[in-house]
Amino acid sequence: MEFQNGKSIFLQIADTITDRVVSGEFQAGEKIPSVRELASEMGVNPNTIMRTYSELQAMNIIENQRGIGYFVNTDASKIILKNKREEFFAKVLPDFLRQASMLGITSSDLKEHIETLNGKL
């Protein structure tokens, strides 16, 4: 996995896992890779994965079944989508609108491009 500067590696791995949950690659109630398996897959130290799993547990995305492993919480997808929407409206959209304003892009310009893009999705 290619990691980017500016965001902690454990958070980037958490984002990858949440994306896998939302996409259905990791189903609700399903066991996810062990700490060692994921560390090997991602090319990072197992302690980094432990930190990732701790973060995901705190967010109620995964749960640890002692001696068995980590499993996707049944409400994980709903929790992830709620969090991502909140982040979008709080951070992404305001930055986007600020940049559009600086470029002189009007709401009608945006609407036209959004409709064009929606036709391609």
C-alpha positions in Angstrom: 0.0 0.0 0.0 1.2 3.5 -0.9 1.0 5.8 2.1 0.6 9.5 1.9 2.3 12.2 4.0 0.1 14.4 6.2 -2.0 11.6 7.7 -0.9 8.9 10.2 -0.3 5.5 8.6 -2.7 3.8 11.1 -5.5 6.2 10.1 -4.8 5.5 6.4 -5.1 1.8 7.1 -8.3 2.4 9.0 -9.7 4.2 6.0 -8.8 1.3 3.8 -10.6 -1.1 6.1 -13.7 1.1 6.4 -13.7 1.3 2.5 -13.6 -2.5 2.4 -16.5 -2.7 4.8 -18.6 -0.2 2.8 -17.8 -1.9 -0.5 -18.9 -5.3 1.0 -15.5 -6.9 0.8 -15.7 -7.3 4.6 -19.3 -8.2 5.5 -21.0 -7.5 8.9 -20.1 -10.3 11.3 -17.2 -11.5 9.2 -13.7 -12.1 10.6 -11.1 -9.7 9.3 -7.4 -10.5 8.9 -5.4 -11.0 12.0 -2.9 -8.3 13.1 0.0 -10.2 11.7 -1.8 -11.0 8.4 -2.7 -7.4 7.8 0.7 -6.1 8.9 2.3 -8.5 6.3 -0.2 -7.5 3.6 0.3 -3.7 4.3 4.0 -3.9 4.9 3.9 -2.3 8.3 4.8 -3.2 11.9 2.1 -5.2 13.7 2.0 -2.4 16.4 0.7 -0.1 13.7 -2.2 -2.6 12.9 -2.9 -2.9 16.6 -3.3 0.9 16.8 -5.6 0.8 13.7 -7.7 -2.0 15.3 -7.9 -0.1 18.6 -9.1 3.0 16.7 -11.7 0.9 14.8 -12.9 -0.7 18.0 -13.3 2.8 19.6 -15.4 3.8 16.6 -17.6 0.6 16.9 -16.5 -0.6 13.5 -14.9 -3.9 14.6 -15.1 -5.9 17.8 -12.6 -8.3 19.3 -13.7 -11.8 20.2 -11.0 -12.9 22.6 -9.0 -15.8 21.3 -10.8 -15.8 18.0 -10.0 -12.5 16.3 -11.5 -9.3 15.1 -14.9 -9.2 13.5 -16.9 -6.5 11.6 -19.6 -5.0 13.8 -23.2 -5.6 12.5 -23.8 -1.8 12.3 -20.3 -0.9 10.9 -21.5 0.1 7.5 -24.1 2.5 8.9 -21.6 4.0 11.3 -19.0 4.5 8.6 -21.4 6.1 6.2 -22.7 8.5 8.9 -19.1 9.5 9.8 -18.1 10.0 6.2 -21.1 12.1 5.5 -20.5 14.3 8.5 -16.8 14.7 7.5 -17.9 15.5 3.9 -20.3 18.3 5.0 -18.0 19.6 7.7 -14.6 19.6 5.8 -14.7 18.6 2.2 -17.7 20.6 1.0 -16.7 23.9 2.6 -13.1 23.6 1.2 -14.6 22.7 -2.2 -17.0 25.7 -2.2 -14.2 28.0 -1.0 -12.0 26.9 -3.9 -14.9 27.2 -6.4 -15.6 30.7 -5.2 -11.9 31.7 -5.6 -12.0 30.4 -9.2 -15.2 32.3 -9.9 -17.2 29.1 -10.5 -20.9 29.8 -10.0 -23.6 27.5 -8.6 -25.1 27.2 -12.1 -21.6 26.1 -13.4 -21.4 23.5 -10.7 -24.9 22.3 -11.3 -24.2 21.8 -15.0 -21.0 19.9 -14.3 -22.6 17.8 -11.6 -25.4 16.8 -14.0 -22.9 15.9 -16.7 -20.8 13.8 -14.3 -23.9 12.1 -12.9 -24.7 10.9 -16.4 -21.3 9.3 -16.6 -21.4 7.6 -13.2 
